Amino acid sequence: MNRPLVFIASLLCAGVAISSACASQSMDSVHFTLDPEHGGGGRIHASFREDRDSQDQNNWSTAFMPSELIGLEVSSFRGPGTRPLHFSIVREAGRLDCNGNGGGEHASGACRFTADEGFTRLLVSRGIGSPTPRQAFGLMAVNARRDVIDAVAAAHYPTPSIDNLTALAALGVDGRYICEMARAGYRPNSIQRLIEFKALGVTPQWIAGFVGIGYADVPGDGLVQMRALGITPAYITGFQQIGYRNLPVDTLVQLKALDITPEFVRRAVPAGAPLPSVSHLEQLRIFSDRH
């Protein structure tokens, strides 16, 4: 398996791991801890762990601005001593209400999760399905929103699964990204390809750099492999400048995977000599690596 496919496979496995942690139909109570976020500009690091012995758990850890922890008395959290504290996290998919004790920049306690009924009805009405309590918690944790669901439908993607929606939200896909990719001519046939695009950093602005040097309408598979291997417009332009014009995308991918660069060609081919074929370049690279 080549490098791009290995990388994409690892992303897919990560998605499976996330979804498998939400398979159970019920949720136990959620334990929380709060601590300062080191170097976080006053942010508070929050960790949430479902209180159960099984490995099948929902664990969530992230940093918040104090204002996002609704109701938290920050002065009590940071001040000396120990006192009761409470806060809530409210998002489109649901809310988390937490109570505990804290002081001296540390707090801990328990939370109760409540799925948002309106958001659940939206998922059902769009054919996505009704999430289990733990899936609903996951959607809240990654801040799944209606605008992503609307944009997916407007771009005529297949109906996403709950796991798809969780992955999109976890990667920060929003309605603007989906719409801009569609306007750039990229509306993949599957949600999974959209997930791959976002995970790798394939953006309309990145695509435009290749359009400017004659590589418009590159297939989605080609974009994924180019991005995974770090192929840039400058890399392609370097080959064009030494005489290799209109190289197919799969050839560029092959060259980059073997670390064949324009600089390597300049070193390996005597000045004024005819340009070797791509297959000859590959042989030169292999010979160079062996010596």
N, C-alpha and C positions, 0 to 999 in steps of 0.2 A: 504493500500500500504506500502511495507516495505521500509526501509531507502535507499537501493541502488536505487530502482525504483523511489522514490521521488526525489533523487538527479539528476538522469538522466532526469526525467521529467522536472526539473527546467532548465537543460541545453538546452533541446529542446525548451522550452518556450522562453529562451533567444535568440535562433536562430531565432524563429518566429518573435520576436520583432525587430531584426536587419533587417530581410528581409521585413517586412511590412513597414519599414521606407523608402524603396526604390521602392514602388509600383507605384509612379507617373511617368508619361512619360516625364516630363520636370523638369528642375532645375532652381531655382532662383539664384541670385548672392549669393556668399558665403562670410560671414563676418569673419575676423580673428582677434585674439589678440595674442600677444607674451609677455611673462613674464619670469623671471628667474625660473628655476626648482630648488626648495629648496632642498639642499643636493644632487644636481644632477651632481656635478663635472663639472660645466660650461655649462651644457646643457640648452636649451631654451624650455620652455613649450609653445606649440602652441595649440590654440583652434580654431575650425572652426565650424561655424553655418550657416545653410542656412537661408537667410533672407526671412522668410514667417511667416504669423500669424498662420497657421495651426499647429496642433500637429504633423502632418506627416512631419518630418524634418530629414535631415541628420546632425547629430552633431558628431564631431570627435575631440578628445583631446588626445595629446600625447607629448612626449619629444623628441627633436632632438639634435644631435650634431650640432653646428653652421655650420659645413661644409656641412650638409645635406640640409640646407636652401640656395640653390644655389643663389649667387649674393647678399646675405645680408651683408651689411657693419656692422660688429659686433661692431666696435668702435663707430659708429653713434648710434646704438641701445643702447649701454651701457652708452654713454656719455651724458652730460647735454644738456638741450634744446630740441627742437623739429625740426625734419627735414624729408624730404621725404625718404622713404625706400621701397625697393622692394626685392622680392626673389621668387624662384621657387622650387617646389618639383617635381622631375621627377622620375617616376617609370614605370614598364613595362605596366601597365594598363592605364596609362595616366599621365597628368601633371597638376599642379596647379600653376598658375602665379598670384602673389599677389602684390598689391601696396597699400601704406598707409603712415602714418606718425608715427614717434617714437623717443624716446630718454629717458634717465633716466631709462633704463631697462623696458620699456613698449612700445608697438606699437600696432596699430590697422589699419584696412582698409578693402579692398574688394579683392576677388580673382575670377579668371575665370578658370573654369575647361575644359580641352580638353581631351577627350578619345583618346587613342592610336589606330589608325586605324588598324595597324598590329595585335595588341592583339585582337581586336574585330573580325578580320577575322579568327584568330586562334580559338576563341571560336565557331564561326559559323562552321568552317571546322571540328571541333571535335564533332559536334552535341550538344554542350552545349547551343547554342542559342545566339542571339544578345541582349546584355544588354540594358536596358533603360538608358538614361543619368544618372539617379540617381543610378542605379545599377552599372554602370561603375565607378561612383564616389566612391561608396562603395568598389569596387574591388581595386581601387587605394589606398584608405585609409588603407586597411588591407594589402596592398602590395602583391596582388595575382600575382603569377609568372608562367611562362611557365613550369618550371621544375616540379611543382606539377601536372600540367595537364598531362605531359609526363609520370610521375611515376604512376599516377592513371591508365592510359591506359596500361602501360607496365605490371602492376600487374593484369590486366584484371578485374578491378572493373567495375560496371555499369557506364555509362556516368553520370558524376555529373551534377547537376543543377547549375545555377549561385549562388543560395543561398548556396548550398553545398560548392562550391568553395570559397565563401566569408567566411563561417565558418571555413574551413580548414586553410585558410590564417590567419584568426583572431587568431587561436589557435597556429600558428607557425608550422603547419605541412609542412614539406619540402620533397623533393624527397628522401633524405637519410632515413628519418623515414619510409616512405612507403616501400622502398626496404628492409630495415632491418627487418621490421615486416613480410614481405612476406617470407624472408629467414628463419625467426624463425618459420614459419608454420602458420602465421596468416594473411590471406587475407580474411577479412570478406565479407559476401555476399552483404553488403550494405555500401554506403559511410557513412551513419549515424552511423554505428557501428565503423568505423574508427574515426569519430569525437568523439564518446564516449571514445574510447581508449585514444586518445590524451588529451582530456579534463580531464580525470582521472589520467593521468600520467602512463598509461600502456606502457612499453617500452620493447624491447628485453632484456635489462639488468635486469629489474625487473622480467621478465618471467624466465630467466635463474636461478634465485635463487630458484624457485620452482622445476625446472627440476632437480636440484642437490639433492633434497630430495625425489625424486620419483614422482613428480607431473608434468609429461610431457603431452602435448596434452590436456591441460585443455580447455574445450569449451569456446568460446568467452563470453557467458553469465556468465560463472563462473568467468572468469578473471575480468569482470566488477564489479560483486558483491564483489569479494575478495578485489579488489582495493578500492571500495567505502567504505567498512567496515574496511579497515586497516588491513586485514589479512596478516601476514608476514611469511616467512619461519621459523622464531624463534617461532612464535605462534604454527605452526604445529609441529615443532620439540619438543616443550614442551609436547604436547599430546603423541607423540611417546615415549618419555622418561618415561612416567608413564604407558605405556601399550596400549594406543589407537593408533593402527597402521592402516594405509590405510583407514583413514576416508574419505568418499566421500566428494567432494567439497560442495555439497548442505548441508551436515551435518555440515561441518566447518562453512559455512555461517550462518546456524541456531544457532550454538553455539555462534559465535561471536556477532550475533545480540542480543542475550540474555545476553551478557557480561559474558559468561562462559569461564573461562581461566584455564590453567593447575594449576595455583596457587589456584584458587577457589576449584578445585577438591581435591587438597592436603589438604586444610583446611576442606573441608566438609566430606571427606571419612577417617575413622580411618585407621591408619597404619596397613597393613596386611590384611585388609578387601578386599573382592572381588570387582573388579571394577564394578560400576553400569553401566547400559545401558545408552545410550544417552538420552532416554526419561526420565529415572530416574534423570539424571543430570538436565534436564530441570525443573523437579518438585522440586529438591533441590534448584535451583536458585529462583524459584517463592516463595518457602517457606522462603528462606533467605531474599528476598525483603520485604516480609510481616512482618518480625520480625526484 
